[in-house]
Amino acid sequence: MFIKVVPNIKGNLNTCFCYLVESYRDHGKIKHRTLKNFGLLEKEQVPYLKAMYAKKKPRLIYDDEEA
């Protein structure tokens, strides 16, 4: 599974459409199946969406070094 990002060419250029997509094979051909449509998002939101569905979760909260 992966996040497919399609740039918005008709409206605000700072936005894109995002989908959760699954890859599979049908009679030897590679195909994609859309599992979830996230709709129109701003480009600043895309890294957070990718991090949410990543296999290895990035560390978004850091501990204080003083403690």
C-alpha positions in Angstrom: 0.0 0.0 0.0 1.1 3.5 -0.6 -0.2 7.1 -0.8 -0.8 8.3 -4.4 -0.5 12.1 -4.7 -2.0 13.7 -7.8 -1.4 17.5 -8.2 -4.4 19.7 -8.6 -4.1 21.4 -12.0 -7.5 23.2 -12.2 -7.6 25.0 -8.9 -5.2 26.1 -6.3 -1.7 24.9 -7.3 -0.7 24.4 -3.7 -3.1 21.5 -3.3 -3.3 17.9 -4.4 -5.6 14.9 -4.3 -4.5 12.0 -2.2 -5.5 8.3 -2.3 -4.5 5.2 -0.3 -3.7 2.7 -3.0 -3.0 -1.1 -2.9 -1.0 -2.8 -5.6 -1.9 -6.3 -6.8 -1.5 -8.6 -9.8 -4.2 -9.8 -12.0 -3.1 -12.5 -14.5 0.4 -11.3 -14.4 -0.4 -7.6 -14.8 0.2 -5.1 -12.1 -2.8 -3.1 -11.1 -3.8 -0.6 -8.5 -6.9 -0.6 -6.3 -8.0 2.6 -4.5 -8.9 1.8 -0.9 -9.5 5.3 0.5 -9.9 8.7 -1.1 -8.6 11.5 1.2 -9.7 14.2 -1.1 -8.2 17.6 -1.7 -5.3 18.4 0.7 -2.7 21.1 0.9 0.9 20.1 0.0 2.0 20.8 3.5 -0.3 18.0 4.8 1.0 15.3 2.5 4.2 14.3 4.6 2.0 13.8 7.7 -0.4 11.6 5.7 2.5 9.5 4.4 4.0 9.2 7.9 0.6 8.0 9.2 0.6 5.1 6.8 4.3 4.3 6.8 5.5 0.8 7.8 8.3 2.3 9.9 6.7 5.1 11.9 8.8 8.3 12.1 9.4 9.8 15.5 7.3 13.0 15.5 7.6 13.7 19.3 11.1 14.2 20.7 12.1 13.9 24.4 13.6 16.8 26.3 17.3 16.4 26.6 17.2 18.0 30.1 15.2 15.2 31.7 
